Amino acid sequence: MVDKKIFLIILFFTIMRLLVAPSFGLGVDEAHYLLYGHYLDLSYVDHPPLVGWTQALFLQLFGDSILWARVPAILLMALISWECYHFLLFTKATKTQALWAVTALNSSFMFGAIGLMLLPENFLLALIFPIMMSVLRIEQSSKIRDFLWLGLWLGLAGLAKYTAVILLPPIFLYIMTKRRYDLLINPRILLSLVIGIVMILPIIVWNASHEWISFSYQSSHVTGGSTIAFKPFFRSIAAQAGAYNPFLFIIAIYGVVISLHSKKSAILLALWIGLGIELFFIATSFLKPVLPHWPALFYLLFIPIGVVALIERGGRYATTARITIIISLILSIAIHAELFGKWGSFPDYKSPFRDIYGFDILTREGTSLLNTLPSSKKALAVTNWAYGSRLHYYAMPYRVKTFVLDDYNRQFSLWEGETPIGYDLIIVHSHFSDIPDSLRCETLESLKKEDFFLNGRKVDTIDYLYCKNYQGKKNDK
């Protein structure tokens, strides 16, 4: 019988996230994926369509609000917690050990964010446990239904994120190390393959009609440059340690060490998959810094495994694990409370809220200035793609045109449907952006400068620039 305490733990974190969810603005990534829902399509430039389809469904059912935009992430994190609990029980962890592990997972800073903001990673994390259980059942009995389920789960993973393809080599290597060569030549594996391919057909069809843009974008986005350097590697590791909580980061590493000596099939499969993901991103981090949420699957597997192993050892190891989790939980609650109340005071331009505060206000002010222009061909604009999604989203109620004067992400050009050449623009320029001195305008002047304050401290300074008759950038051909 399932311990009722797991329901209470999941309920506690779910209620906390529901209370916090509507209290702060959209982040750069989640705003982008919310726009996917507004521009429903077979796929998109930078990611497969599952996150967009989910947002579109919630938009249709519940309307457009920040709360409902975040409910899918909250529900998925509850599902992930439930799946993690059952996976640990499958590995012969006790109910108490599994409860502590799920608490630790939800107390991690990054999983707190993933539990609030809907990203493609959310779906991949929710799918990894069904994928692993399907592989383990196939290893045990090779029933046709398990091959069907594996194809379904892998197909959904492909619809969620392109890096789902990284799951295939570890699964193959796991089967090879178990010397189950018969599984690789079993005709039923073709069912998994066919189902997976059929499910990702929307991505293939969309890319075929868009010059395979997603694949070229992903290759350049992940690898970045061609020069190997240690600085981005160390930055990536430090970012992961901070994002997941330094204490839980160490526990995850311990989980890897323990898994290396395990003889349990479920732990060995988790080891192959988790290490496969982490080693891939470690390799790419020598070319370009890796964002902390990219290798989230690694920490999803090894934080719980590490917690179970420490508590299982007993003594000071178990005590240390429990104290670490309690401290992490308190810190997590404090962070959510700060997100809700925003009571802290930070130095000017050092606020952690700078990316989630004030975009509704600056868009409203930009629109107000735009309406004073006599031109009939006018629009709001930003020079950095990172601000584009939020400007576009918050400008929707005002029904004004928006442009992103940055070629980094071509998704905006597909949504905009035309070039900004010849438009009179109000450029919303942040203190944190580069000065747009490469813009070619008939005239370029500042109409207004506005400071955004929180608890008496500057969060950002916005300069509203009037670019008359925009003609592109100086380095454009």
C-alpha positions in Angstrom: 0.0 0.0 0.0 1.2 3.5 -0.9 2.2 5.6 2.1 -0.3 8.5 2.3 2.5 10.8 3.3 3.6 11.0 -0.3 0.3 12.6 -1.2 0.8 15.1 1.6 4.3 16.0 0.4 3.1 16.5 -3.2 0.1 18.4 -2.0 2.2 20.7 0.1 4.6 21.7 -2.8 1.7 21.9 -5.2 -0.3 24.4 -3.0 2.9 26.4 -2.4 3.5 26.7 -6.2 -0.2 27.6 -6.9 0.0 30.4 -4.4 3.2 31.8 -5.8 2.5 31.2 -9.5 0.4 34.4 -10.3 2.6 36.7 -8.2 5.5 37.4 -10.7 5.9 38.1 -14.3 6.9 35.7 -17.1 10.5 34.7 -17.6 12.2 34.8 -20.9 11.8 31.1 -21.7 8.3 30.6 -20.4 7.0 33.7 -22.3 8.5 32.2 -25.5 6.7 28.9 -25.0 3.5 30.6 -24.0 3.7 32.3 -27.4 3.9 28.9 -29.0 0.4 28.3 -27.7 -0.8 31.5 -29.3 0.8 30.6 -32.6 -0.2 26.9 -32.8 1.9 25.1 -35.3 3.2 21.6 -36.2 6.6 22.6 -34.7 8.8 25.6 -34.0 12.3 26.8 -34.7 14.0 26.2 -31.4 11.9 23.3 -29.9 9.5 20.6 -30.8 5.8 21.4 -30.4 4.6 19.5 -27.2 5.1 22.5 -24.9 3.2 24.8 -27.4 0.4 22.3 -27.8 0.0 22.1 -24.1 -0.1 25.9 -23.7 -2.6 26.1 -26.6 -4.9 23.6 -24.8 -4.8 25.5 -21.6 -5.4 28.8 -23.4 -8.5 27.3 -25.0 -9.8 25.8 -21.9 -9.0 28.4 -19.3 -8.1 31.6 -21.0 -4.9 33.7 -21.0 -3.4 34.3 -17.6 -0.1 33.8 -15.9 -1.6 31.4 -13.4 -3.0 29.0 -16.0 0.2 29.3 -18.1 2.0 27.8 -15.1 -0.5 25.2 -14.0 0.8 22.6 -16.5 4.3 22.9 -15.0 2.9 22.6 -11.4 0.9 19.5 -12.4 3.9 17.9 -14.2 6.1 18.4 -11.2 3.5 16.7 -9.0 3.5 13.8 -11.5 7.3 13.7 -11.6 7.4 13.5 -7.8 4.9 10.6 -7.8 6.8 8.8 -10.5 10.1 9.3 -8.7 8.6 7.9 -5.5 7.4 4.7 -7.2 10.7 4.3 -9.1 12.6 4.4 -5.8 10.3 1.8 -4.3 10.9 -0.3 -7.3 14.6 -0.2 -6.6 13.8 -1.6 -3.1 14.1 1.8 -1.2 11.9 2.0 1.9 8.9 4.3 1.9 10.7 6.6 4.4 13.8 6.8 2.2 11.7 7.6 -0.9 9.7 10.3 1.0 13.0 12.0 2.0 14.3 11.7 -1.6 11.1 13.3 -3.1 11.3 16.1 -0.5 14.9 16.7 -1.5 14.0 16.8 -5.1 11.3 19.4 -4.6 13.5 21.4 -2.3 16.1 21.9 -5.0 16.2 25.5 -6.3 16.1 24.5 -10.0 13.3 22.0 -9.6 11.4 24.7 -7.7 11.7 26.8 -10.9 10.8 23.8 -13.1 7.8 23.2 -11.0 6.6 26.8 -11.7 7.6 27.5 -15.3 6.6 25.3 -18.2 9.7 24.3 -20.3 10.3 21.5 -22.8 12.4 19.9 -20.0 9.3 19.4 -17.9 7.9 16.8 -20.3 11.2 15.0 -20.7 11.5 14.7 -16.9 8.0 13.3 -16.7 8.7 10.8 -19.4 12.0 9.4 -18.2 10.5 7.1 -15.6 7.9 5.5 -17.9 10.7 5.1 -20.5 13.0 3.4 -18.0 10.2 1.1 -16.7 9.3 0.1 -20.2 12.9 -0.9 -20.9 13.1 -2.8 -17.7 9.8 -4.7 -18.4 11.0 -5.5 -22.0 14.2 -6.9 -20.4 12.1 -9.1 -18.1 9.3 -10.4 -20.4 9.5 -8.8 -23.9 5.8 -8.5 -24.1 4.5 -6.7 -27.2 2.6 -4.1 -25.1 5.8 -3.0 -23.5 7.4 -2.4 -26.9 4.3 -0.4 -27.9 4.6 1.7 -24.7 8.3 2.3 -25.2 7.6 3.7 -28.7 4.9 5.9 -27.4 7.0 7.3 -24.5 10.0 7.9 -26.8 7.8 9.5 -29.4 6.4 11.9 -26.8 10.0 12.6 -25.6 10.9 13.5 -29.2 7.9 15.9 -29.4 9.1 17.5 -26.1 12.8 18.2 -26.8 15.4 17.4 -29.4 17.9 16.2 -26.9 15.6 13.3 -26.3 17.7 11.6 -29.0 20.5 11.4 -26.4 18.5 8.8 -24.5 18.9 6.2 -27.2 22.6 5.5 -26.9 22.5 4.9 -23.1 19.5 2.6 -23.5 21.4 0.7 -26.3 24.6 0.5 -24.1 22.6 -0.7 -21.1 21.1 -3.6 -23.2 24.6 -4.4 -24.5 26.1 -4.5 -21.1 23.4 -6.8 -19.9 24.1 -9.0 -22.9 20.5 -9.0 -24.0 21.4 -8.9 -27.7 18.2 -10.7 -28.4 16.2 -7.6 -27.6 18.0 -5.7 -30.4 17.1 -8.2 -33.0 13.6 -8.9 -31.7 11.1 -7.9 -34.5 8.9 -6.2 -32.0 11.5 -3.5 -31.6 10.3 -2.3 -35.0 7.0 -1.5 -33.4 8.8 0.9 -31.0 10.7 2.4 -33.9 7.6 2.9 -36.1 5.5 4.4 -33.3 8.3 6.8 -32.4 8.8 7.9 -36.0 5.0 8.4 -36.6 4.7 10.5 -33.5 7.5 12.9 -34.5 6.1 13.3 -38.1 4.8 16.8 -37.3 8.4 17.9 -36.6 9.6 16.3 -39.8 6.8 17.8 -41.9 7.3 21.3 -40.4 11.0 21.3 -40.9 10.8 20.0 -44.4 8.7 23.0 -45.3 11.1 25.4 -43.4 14.5 24.4 -44.8 15.2 22.1 -41.8 15.8 25.2 -39.7 15.4 23.5 -36.4 18.3 21.1 -36.9 20.7 23.8 -38.0 19.6 26.0 -35.1 20.0 23.2 -32.6 23.5 22.3 -33.8 24.7 25.9 -33.5 22.8 26.5 -30.3 24.2 23.6 -28.4 27.8 23.7 -29.6 28.2 27.5 -29.8 31.7 28.1 -31.1 34.5 25.9 -32.3 37.1 26.9 -29.8 37.6 24.6 -26.8 37.9 26.5 -23.5 37.8 25.7 -19.8 36.1 28.9 -18.7 32.6 28.0 -20.0 33.0 24.5 -18.5 33.7 25.8 -15.0 30.9 28.4 -15.3 28.5 25.6 -16.3 29.4 23.4 -13.3 29.3 26.3 -10.9 25.9 27.3 -12.3 24.6 23.8 -11.8 25.9 23.6 -8.3 24.2 26.9 -7.4 21.0 26.2 -9.3 20.3 22.8 -7.8 21.6 23.7 -4.3 25.3 23.1 -3.5 24.4 20.5 -0.8 22.1 18.6 -3.2 24.7 18.9 -6.0 27.1 17.0 -3.8 24.4 14.4 -2.9 23.8 13.9 -6.7 27.5 13.2 -7.2 27.4 10.8 -4.4 24.4 9.2 -6.1 26.5 8.6 -9.2 29.3 7.0 -7.1 26.9 4.7 -5.4 25.2 3.8 -8.7 28.6 2.8 -10.2 28.7 -0.1 -7.7 25.1 -1.1 -7.8 23.9 -4.4 -9.2 20.3 -3.4 -9.5 19.0 -3.2 -13.1 16.9 0.0 -12.5 19.9 1.8 -10.9 22.2 0.7 -13.7 19.8 1.9 -16.4 19.4 5.3 -14.5 23.2 5.5 -14.4 23.6 5.0 -18.1 20.9 7.5 -18.9 21.8 10.1 -16.3 25.5 10.0 -17.1 24.8 10.0 -20.8 22.9 13.3 -20.5 25.5 14.9 -18.1 28.5 13.8 -20.1 26.9 15.2 -23.3 26.5 18.6 -21.7 29.9 18.5 -20.1 31.4 18.0 -23.5 29.4 20.9 -25.1 30.3 23.1 -22.1 33.9 23.3 -23.3 32.5 25.2 -26.3 29.7 27.2 -24.8 28.2 27.6 -21.2 25.4 25.1 -20.5 22.2 26.5 -19.0 21.5 24.8 -15.6 18.1 23.4 -16.6 19.5 21.5 -19.7 21.0 18.6 -17.6 18.0 18.5 -15.2 17.4 14.8 -16.0 20.8 14.0 -14.4 19.8 15.6 -11.1 16.3 14.2 -11.2 17.8 10.7 -11.1 20.8 11.2 -8.9 19.6 13.5 -6.1 17.0 10.9 -5.1 19.4 8.0 -5.5 22.0 9.8 -3.5 19.5 10.6 -0.7 18.3 7.0 -0.5 21.9 5.7 -0.4 22.9 8.1 2.4 19.9 7.3 4.6 20.4 3.6 3.9 24.0 3.8 5.4 22.5 5.1 8.6 24.5 6.9 11.3 26.0 10.3 10.6 25.4 9.8 6.8 21.6 9.5 7.3 21.7 12.4 9.8 23.6 14.6 7.4 21.2 13.8 4.6 18.2 14.7 6.7 19.7 17.9 8.0 20.7 18.9 4.4 17.1 18.2 3.1 15.5 20.2 6.0 17.8 23.2 5.3 17.1 22.9 1.6 13.4 22.8 2.3 13.6 25.9 4.5 15.6 27.8 1.8 13.1 26.7 -0.8 10.1 27.9 1.2 12.0 31.2 1.8 12.6 31.7 -1.9 8.9 31.0 -2.7 7.9 33.5 0.0 10.2 36.1 -1.5 8.8 35.5 -5.0 5.3 36.0 -3.5 5.9 39.0 -1.3 9.1 40.6 -2.8 10.2 41.9 0.6 13.9 41.9 0.0 16.0 44.9 -0.8 18.8 44.5 -3.2 21.5 47.0 -4.6 20.6 48.9 -7.7 20.5 46.7 -10.8 21.3 43.6 -8.7 17.7 42.5 -8.1 17.0 38.8 -8.8 13.6 40.0 -10.1 15.0 42.0 -13.0 13.9 39.3 -15.6 10.4 38.8 -14.1 9.4 42.3 -13.0 8.1 45.3 -14.9 7.6 44.0 -18.4 3.9 44.7 -18.3 4.5 48.3 -17.2 7.2 49.0 -19.8 5.1 47.5 -22.6 2.1 49.7 -21.5 4.3 52.8 -21.4 5.9 51.9 -24.8 2.4 51.5 -26.3 1.3 54.8 -24.9 4.3 56.6 -26.5 3.7 54.6 -29.8 0.2 56.0 -29.9 1.5 59.5 -30.0 3.3 58.9 -33.2 1.5 60.3 -36.3 2.7 57.4 -38.6 0.3 54.7 -39.6 3.2 52.2 -39.9 4.6 52.0 -36.4 5.6 49.3 -34.0 7.3 48.5 -30.7 10.7 46.8 -30.9 13.6 45.5 -28.8 17.2 44.9 -29.9 17.8 41.7 -27.9 15.9 38.5 -28.6 15.8 37.7 -24.9 13.3 40.6 -24.4 11.3 39.7 -27.6 8.9 37.1 -26.2 7.9 39.2 -23.2 7.4 42.3 -25.2 5.4 40.4 -27.8 3.2 38.7 -25.1 2.5 41.8 -23.0 1.8 43.8 -26.1 -1.0 41.4 -27.3 -3.8 43.1 -25.4 -2.9 46.4 -27.0 -3.0 44.9 -30.5 0.2 46.7 -31.6 2.9 45.4 -33.9 6.2 44.2 -32.3 9.6 43.4 -33.8 12.8 41.8 -32.5 15.8 43.6 -34.2 18.0 40.5 -33.6 18.8 37.7 -36.0 19.7 35.2 -33.3 16.3 33.5 -33.1 14.4 33.2 -36.4 11.2 32.2 -34.8 10.3 35.9 -34.3 10.6 36.6 -38.1 8.1 33.8 -38.8 5.6 35.2 -36.3 6.1 38.8 -37.4 5.5 37.9 -41.0 7.3 41.0 -42.4 10.4 43.1 -42.1 10.6 46.1 -39.8 12.1 48.1 -42.7 10.2 51.4 -43.2 8.5 51.3 -39.8 8.6 54.0 -37.2 9.7 52.2 -34.0 9.6 52.8 -30.3 12.6 50.8 -29.2 12.3 49.6 -25.6 16.0 49.6 -24.5 17.0 48.1 -21.1 19.9 49.1 -18.9 21.2 45.5 -19.3 21.2 45.6 -23.1 23.9 46.9 -25.4 23.5 50.4 -26.8 21.9 50.0 -30.2 24.4 52.1 -32.1 24.3 49.9 -35.2 20.7 50.8 -36.1 20.0 52.8 -39.2 17.2 55.3 -38.6 16.3 58.6 -40.3 16.4 60.0 -36.8 17.1 58.3 -33.4 16.2 60.0 -30.2 15.2 59.2 -26.6 11.6 60.1 -25.8 11.7 59.0 -22.2 13.8 57.3 -19.6 12.1 55.4 -16.8 13.5 53.8 -13.7 11.8 50.7 -12.3 11.9 50.5 -8.5 11.3 47.7 -6.1 11.5 48.5 -2.3 13.2 51.7 -3.1 16.0 50.1 -5.3 16.4 50.3 -9.0 15.6 47.0 -10.8 16.1 48.4 -14.3 16.2 51.6 -16.3 14.3 51.7 -19.6 15.1 54.1 -22.4 12.3 54.5 -24.9 14.0 55.4 -28.2 12.2 56.8 -31.2 13.6 55.4 -34.4 12.0 57.1 -37.4 11.9 55.1 -40.7 14.0 52.1 -39.6 16.3 51.0 -42.4 18.1 47.9 -40.8 21.5 47.7 -39.3 24.7 49.3 -40.5 26.3 45.9 -41.2 23.3 44.6 -43.2 23.9 44.0 -46.9 
